[in-house]
Amino acid sequence: MSEISCDSCANNVYDEEYGGYVCAVNMDEDEYCRIMSEGRNTCPYYTADDDYFLARKQ
């Protein structure tokens, strides 16, 4: 299974207060801990930041 980078995820947004990129998915602490403890290589919330995704589906 190949690892997907957060850099190409649509949920990766710039936060001016933090001064860097953060994940915009709204999840609670329990959900975050569950995802981290499963040992996954990919994020279940990954969404490709691809402007042409819908155009290819047509």
N, C-alpha and C positions, 0 to 999 in steps of 0.2 A: 504494500500500500504506500503510495507516495504522499509525502507531507506537503500540505498546501500552506503557502505563506499568507500571513495576515495582510501583507502589503497589497495583495490583489483582491482583498475582500471589500465589498460595498459597505460593510458595517464598520470599517476602519476609518474613523473621522478625526479631524484635527480639533483638539480642545485647546482654546486660547488660554484658559485659566491654568491648565496643566502644563501647557507649552509643548505638547507632543500629540502623537496619535494614540487614540484609545478605541476600544470596542464599544459600539453604540447599542449593543444588544442589552436589553433590560432584564437582567437575571439576578436572583437573590443569592446570598452567600451559600446556602445549602446546595443550590443547583450548580454553582461554580465549583464547589468542593467535589460534588459527584462527578462532574465532567473531568476534573483534574485527577481524581482517584481511579478512573476507568482506564487510564493509560492509553488513551486514543492518540492517533497520529494526526487526526483531522478534527476540526471543530464542527459540531453538528449544526451550527448557525452560519457556516460559511456560505456567502452568496457572492458569486462572481461579479466583479465590477466590470461588466462587459456591455457596452452600449449597443452592440449588434446582436445580442442574445435573442431577443424577440424577432428580429428581422430574419434570422436564420430558421426560426420555427415556422414561418409563414410559407 
